[in-house]
Amino acid sequence: MTAISDLRSLRDALREFCAARDWHRYHTPKNLVMALSVEAAELVEHFQWATPEESLNLAAAQRAEVADEIADVLIYLTELADVLEIDPIAAARAKIVKNALKYPAPSR
């Protein structure tokens, strides 16, 4: 497997992975967003009862589990964007512009 160093190569690797298993027929926007929601909830579980300090100081094993959940969220989000033909980087940049207008930085 080639190195995955950016979002485009991640998307391409996911396309290849899913094609090899004939999973594309299951990867509808509805199914992907449901899976994304489940994975996001699994990520939340790691922090649900943690104090702010505890959430910043994860033990190595818990950090590894959180990394796996972050990966799952990223994978499903990348696949959803791919299926819907949305460039997530362009969407994020546009959202930052909208947020800057909606929430201007305070004057100093």
ZIHU-V223338 format. One record per helix or strand of 3 or more residues. SS is the DSSP state (a for helix, b for strand). FROM is the first residue (numbers start at 1). LEN is the number of residues. If there is no record, write none. Layout:
# ZIHU-V223338
((SS:FROM:LEN) (SS:FROM:LEN))
This chain:
# ZIHU-V223338
((a:7:15) (a:24:3) (a:29:17) (a:52:5) (a:60:24) (a:88:15))
